[in-house]
Amino acid sequence: MSAPPKSTTAPENTTEPENTTAASAATASAAAASPAALHSAVIGWFDEHARDLPWRRPEAGAWGVMVSEFMLQQTPVARVLPVYEQWLARWPRPAGLAAEAPGEA
């Protein structure tokens, strides 16, 4: 049996922030100190490196967060973003989706 052919497509954008090793070392150091220090280190990293995603904004509400959770289960963020925006433009509230005829969603 021969090995499957290698993929020639470019991988998804998986850029990581610079100093990942330093951040990991700082987080590990904080974890050894105390849970509060770990919490502070993780929140500090997030404040500096978090991506601006629409479902993290307050105006997304519970509906927007739930839609994003379903879409992101096995799909990369880059592919979800445009579909998420289209979905919420068409069905900004659950009632709008519920009112659709079967097979329209």
KARABEL-V607914 format. One record per residue. N is the residue number from 1. RES is the residue in one letter. SS is DSSP state (H for helix, E for strand, L for the rest). PHI is phi in whole degrees, -180 to 180 (999 if undefined). D_FIRST is the distance of its C-alpha to the first C-alpha in whole Angstrom. Layout:
N RES SS PHI D_FIRST
N RES SS PHI D_FIRST
This chain:
1 M L 999 0
2 S L -92 4
3 A L -72 7
4 P L -65 9
5 P L -64 12
6 K L -76 15
7 S L -70 18
8 T L -105 21
9 T L -84 24
10 A L -73 26
11 P L -69 26
12 E L -58 29
13 N L -65 32
14 T L -122 32
15 T L -65 35
16 E L -115 37
17 P L -62 40
18 E L -64 42
19 N L 64 42
20 T H -61 40
21 T H -65 40
22 A H -64 44
23 A H -65 44
24 S H -64 41
25 A H -65 43
26 A H -65 47
27 T H -67 45
28 A H -63 44
29 S H -63 48
30 A H -65 49
31 A H -63 47
32 A H -70 49
33 A H -73 52
34 S L -173 52
35 P H -60 51
36 A H -64 53
37 A H -68 52
38 L H -63 49
39 H H -56 50
40 S H -63 52
41 A H -66 49
42 V H -67 47
43 I H -63 49
44 G H -62 50
45 W H -63 47
46 F H -62 46
47 D H -58 50
48 E H -85 49
49 H H -116 45
50 A L -62 45
51 R L -80 44
52 D L -84 46
53 L L -115 45
54 P H -60 47
55 W H -78 46
56 R H -90 47
57 R L -81 51
58 P H -57 54
59 E H -71 54
60 A H -65 51
61 G H 66 52
62 A H -64 50
63 W H -62 49
64 G H -63 47
65 V H -66 46
66 M H -63 44
67 V H -58 43
68 S H -63 41
69 E H -61 40
70 F H -64 38
71 M H -68 37
72 L L -88 35
73 Q L -56 34
74 Q L -141 30
75 T L -130 31
76 P L -63 32
77 V H -54 36
78 A H -59 36
79 R H -84 34
80 V H -78 37
81 L H -49 40
82 P H -67 41
83 V H -69 40
84 Y H -59 42
85 E H -62 45
86 Q H -64 45
87 W H -60 45
88 L H -71 48
89 A H -69 50
90 R H -82 49
91 W L -129 50
92 P L -69 51
93 R L -135 52
94 P H -57 51
95 A H -62 54
96 G H -63 53
97 L H -68 49
98 A H -63 51
99 A L -79 53
100 E L -67 50
101 A L -68 49
102 P L -55 46
103 G L 90 43
104 E L -87 45
105 A L -91 43
